[in-house]
Amino acid sequence: MTLRIDKLAKRYGEATVFADVTLEVAAGEFVAIVGESGVGKSTLLNCMAGLDRWDAGRVTHDGTDIGALDAEACAIWRRSHVGFVFQAFHVLPHLDVAQNVALPLMLLGQRDDARVARMLDVVGLAGLGARLPQQLSGGQLQRVAIARALVHRPALLLADEPTGNLDPTTATKVMDVLLAQTREHGASLVLVTHSEAAAARADRVLHLRADGIAA
């Protein structure tokens, strides 16, 4: 799996969020992206997933030009190849923990209760599958989000401030799980973070600025 970003630019009206962003993420690599608030780190991550559109440049994943896909084709591509960990968790409140984790498999038509149970076990939530999200702590909800993002074994995992809402001890545990699981499955990980501790664990740290990206 290789993710390539070539001269990407994003604007909102007359305002340029970022421009001339070029980077490559190799298979199995962990890249952290840091930068000042408002520079567009989350927007860049959304572009990598095809969740947001851009104004110039190109995003390719293993030779697939994501910008050339229509909305339906992009959703199908994302469903198969991408896992996304959101800062705000985005678990569905009306589904229990196991059902939330199983969602990516369900969308792929691949029901696998044993795999869901194993993912809950490896993220430290064994026995909590029947609980509803409102019965969990913030750290537990983030681990649900990680299990959901990884259960279908995507080649690319994108994580937006996954420890931003957590205390330092819980943040370390969440990062341990995230790294262990991506390493086990050989997935590439792109992490957007303000946390120096989280960024320090990456293979590479890139700094996003309005005029591009630098090591």
Order of alpha helices (4+ residues) and beta strands (2+ residues): beta-beta-beta-alpha-beta-beta-alpha-beta-alpha-alpha-alpha-beta-alpha-beta-alpha-beta-beta
